[in-house]
Amino acid sequence: MMSAAQSQTLESKLEALQCHFTWDLNPGRSKLFRVRDKLEDIGPEEGNSWLGHIYNLRGYIQYKLGFTEDAQSLFNQATEALRLTRGAEEGRWLVVNYGNLAWLHHHLGKQEESQAYLSKVDALMKKYPSPSQDELHPEIYAEKAWTLMKFSTDQKLLAADYFERAIRMQPDMVEWNTSRVLALESASYNEGPEADILQKLRIAKEQDPENFYLAAKYLEERGKKGESIEDEARELGRQVLRNPVSSYSGMKALLWVYRKYLSIDEAITLAEEALKQHPDVRYLKSCVALCYKWKIILSRDSRPNKNMIERAISLHEEVISLYPHSSLVKKIDLTNIYAKSSHGQAKAEQIFQELLKSDLEAADKQMIYNNYAHVLFNRNDRSKALQYHMKAAEIPQQTFYRKSSISFLKSTKGKKWNRMCGEIEKFLTNL
């Protein structure tokens, strides 16, 4: 048994590690479930250079959710995956993994095992020092960057910076550059577009030609510039269909391209074909459901085709059952689909009331309030809609939904139908 001094020394060493347990990854449970499902949808595809990182992050999430046995199994799988992908028994790329195992055994009360992994980390640090004395080893920067990309849109620029540091020291890792450019592209939605993001995507695509997700993002950026990309998008669709099924296959990113630059009908055809080839893959079912949502919600027809509505409802209900812990967005989509059907208003209201009464984290409540407000407004229940936009806006999380509600409230100033102008003015002033 360890003395108090030994225990304190162990904890200080653990705190100094670079691993998931020390990277301030503390999202709520709903976010953990969403990330977990996304990681599971990537799948254990052989040759995936991120496979070890995927298992590491899945292990940490299972630990945070209270599934310690799963966590240990996944951390052990990460060890093996890292050895396979790097083609060697040991290397600096095991530092994060061994750090995770040291922390897990510490939390399990197995201090000797924890100390053993700490010793392994020390040995690796001495044997494989960082090329730069003032910075972390590039493998650590890369895994930290990849992890941040999965958790937060707010940290995409930081992730890109970590990737850049890693690449400066180890420039031959193609997947690091691809991820860096994708992080910059994603951040551009929030931070404003980078002037040369198209050029960066082009260069990354030349270096990583088999990455179809990257190819879809490149097409999207070219479409924004007004280029004709339709034929290339269709060819990429045929390539994606021939590829192994994974959320890394580029399917969902390509469907967005189809929606914007071809047609939603062609997006539906592509997604349905993929699902026909792999009828049991839940990720593809979610892709098809997304396409039908676009078709119905964005339709100018106030009463879309009955068969299409039924297909969309059936798909969404199935997807919700397949993602039991991370299906809030799909439940909201389902209410919007019901609201478009001739006999679905009562069902939409029922689902919203169930969601409003459920025990949710603040950001999820904000999303529900904002969506419910739009449904109420479309029903001409304008005063109640404004009240729910105010409920969404007063939750301090800076999200798309808060911005949407604040923007909507501001847009109602001076409207003849708005009898709450004074109240809203005061509300916005005090936000």
VENDADA-V961391 format. One record per backbone hydrogen bond with DSSP energy under -1.0 kcal/mol. NH is the residue of the N-H (numbers start at 1). CO is the residue of the C=O. E is the energy in kcal/mol with one decimal. If there is no record, write none. Layout:
BEGIN
NH,CO,E / NH,CO,E
END
This chain:
BEGIN
7,3,-2.5 / 8,4,-2.2 / 9,5,-2.2 / 10,6,-2.5 / 11,7,-2.3 / 12,8,-2.1 / 13,9,-2.0 / 14,10,-2.4 / 15,11,-2.4 / 16,12,-1.0 / 17,14,-1.4 / 22,19,-1.7 / 26,24,-1.1 / 32,28,-2.0 / 33,29,-2.6 / 34,30,-2.0 / 35,31,-2.7 / 36,32,-2.6 / 37,33,-2.4 / 38,34,-2.0 / 39,35,-2.5 / 40,36,-2.3 / 41,37,-1.9 / 45,43,-1.3 / 48,45,-1.8 / 51,48,-1.8 / 54,50,-2.6 / 55,51,-2.3 / 56,52,-2.2 / 57,53,-2.6 / 58,54,-2.7 / 59,55,-2.5 / 60,56,-2.1 / 61,57,-2.5 / 62,58,-2.5 / 63,59,-2.1 / 64,60,-2.4 / 65,61,-1.9 / 66,63,-1.4 / 67,62,-3.1 / 68,66,-1.0 / 71,67,-2.1 / 72,68,-2.4 / 73,69,-2.2 / 74,70,-2.6 / 75,71,-2.5 / 76,72,-2.2 / 77,73,-2.0 / 78,74,-2.3 / 79,75,-1.8 / 80,76,-1.8 / 81,77,-2.7 / 82,78,-2.7 / 83,79,-1.8 / 84,80,-2.2 / 85,81,-2.8 / 86,82,-2.0 / 87,83,-1.0 / 88,83,-1.3 / 94,91,-2.0 / 95,92,-1.8 / 98,94,-3.0 / 99,95,-2.2 / 100,96,-2.4 / 101,97,-2.2 / 102,98,-2.3 / 103,99,-2.2 / 104,100,-2.7 / 105,101,-2.3 / 106,102,-1.7 / 107,103,-2.5 / 108,104,-1.7 / 109,106,-1.3 / 110,105,-2.8 / 111,109,-1.1 / 114,110,-2.0 / 115,111,-2.6 / 116,112,-2.0 / 117,113,-1.9 / 118,114,-2.0 / 119,115,-2.2 / 120,116,-1.6 / 121,117,-2.2 / 122,118,-2.5 / 123,119,-2.3 / 124,120,-2.2 / 125,121,-2.6 / 126,122,-1.9 / 127,123,-2.3 / 128,124,-2.8 / 135,132,-1.4 / 141,137,-2.1 / 142,138,-2.6 / 143,139,-2.0 / 144,140,-2.5 / 145,141,-2.6 / 146,142,-2.6 / 147,143,-2.2 / 148,144,-2.4 / 149,145,-1.9 / 152,148,-1.9 / 156,153,-1.2 / 159,155,-2.5 / 160,156,-2.5 / 161,157,-2.0 / 162,158,-2.3 / 163,159,-2.5 / 164,160,-2.3 / 165,161,-2.2 / 166,162,-2.3 / 167,163,-2.8 / 168,164,-2.1 / 169,165,-1.3 / 170,166,-2.1 / 173,170,-1.1 / 174,172,-1.1 / 177,173,-1.4 / 178,174,-2.4 / 179,175,-2.2 / 180,176,-2.4 / 181,177,-2.4 / 182,178,-2.3 / 183,179,-2.4 / 184,180,-2.1 / 185,181,-2.5 / 186,182,-2.5 / 187,183,-2.5 / 188,184,-1.4 / 189,186,-1.3 / 190,187,-1.0 / 191,187,-3.3 / 192,188,-1.2 / 197,194,-1.4 / 200,196,-2.2 / 201,197,-2.5 / 202,198,-2.3 / 203,199,-2.3 / 204,200,-2.4 / 205,201,-2.5 / 206,202,-1.9 / 207,203,-1.7 / 208,204,-1.9 / 211,208,-1.7 / 212,210,-1.1 / 215,211,-1.9 / 216,212,-2.2 / 217,213,-2.0 / 218,214,-2.2 / 219,215,-2.1 / 220,216,-2.2 / 221,217,-2.2 / 222,218,-2.1 / 223,219,-2.6 / 224,220,-2.0 / 225,221,-1.1 / 226,223,-1.7 / 227,222,-2.1 / 233,229,-2.6 / 234,230,-2.2 / 235,231,-2.2 / 236,232,-2.5 / 237,233,-2.1 / 238,234,-1.8 / 239,235,-1.9 / 240,236,-2.7 / 241,237,-1.9 / 243,240,-1.1 / 247,41,-1.4 / 249,246,-1.9 / 254,250,-2.4 / 255,251,-2.2 / 256,252,-1.6 / 257,253,-1.3 / 258,254,-2.6 / 259,255,-2.6 / 260,256,-2.1 / 261,257,-2.9 / 262,258,-2.1 / 267,263,-1.6 / 268,264,-2.5 / 269,265,-2.1 / 270,266,-2.3 / 271,267,-2.5 / 272,268,-2.8 / 273,269,-2.0 / 274,270,-2.1 / 275,271,-2.2 / 276,272,-2.2 / 277,273,-1.8 / 278,274,-1.5 / 281,278,-1.7 / 285,281,-1.5 / 286,282,-2.2 / 287,283,-1.6 / 288,284,-2.4 / 289,285,-2.4 / 290,286,-2.0 / 291,287,-1.8 / 292,288,-2.2 / 293,289,-2.2 / 294,290,-2.3 / 295,291,-2.3 / 296,292,-2.3 / 297,293,-3.2 / 298,294,-2.2 / 309,305,-2.2 / 310,306,-2.4 / 311,307,-2.3 / 312,308,-2.6 / 313,309,-2.7 / 314,310,-2.5 / 315,311,-2.4 / 316,312,-2.5 / 317,313,-2.5 / 318,314,-2.0 / 319,315,-2.8 / 320,316,-2.6 / 321,317,-1.6 / 322,318,-1.6 / 323,319,-1.5 / 326,323,-1.2 / 331,327,-2.3 / 332,328,-2.2 / 333,329,-2.6 / 334,330,-2.4 / 335,331,-1.9 / 336,332,-1.9 / 337,333,-2.0 / 338,334,-2.8 / 339,335,-2.3 / 341,338,-1.3 / 348,344,-2.6 / 349,345,-2.3 / 350,346,-2.2 / 351,347,-2.3 / 352,348,-2.3 / 353,349,-2.5 / 354,350,-2.0 / 355,351,-2.4 / 356,352,-2.8 / 357,353,-1.5 / 360,358,-1.0 / 365,361,-2.2 / 366,362,-2.4 / 367,363,-1.7 / 368,364,-2.1 / 369,365,-3.1 / 370,366,-2.4 / 371,367,-2.2 / 372,368,-3.0 / 373,369,-2.3 / 374,370,-1.7 / 375,371,-2.1 / 376,372,-2.8 / 377,373,-2.3 / 378,374,-2.2 / 379,375,-1.1 / 380,377,-1.8 / 381,376,-2.7 / 382,380,-1.2 / 385,381,-1.9 / 386,382,-2.4 / 387,383,-1.8 / 388,384,-1.9 / 389,385,-2.1 / 390,386,-2.1 / 391,387,-1.8 / 392,388,-2.2 / 393,389,-2.4 / 394,390,-2.0 / 399,397,-1.3 / 403,399,-2.1 / 404,400,-2.5 / 405,401,-2.2 / 406,402,-2.6 / 407,403,-2.6 / 408,404,-2.2 / 409,405,-2.6 / 410,406,-2.4 / 411,407,-1.9 / 413,410,-1.3 / 415,412,-2.0 / 418,415,-1.2 / 424,420,-3.0 / 425,421,-2.7 / 426,422,-2.2 / 427,423,-2.2 / 428,424,-2.9 / 429,425,-1.9 / 430,426,-1.7
END
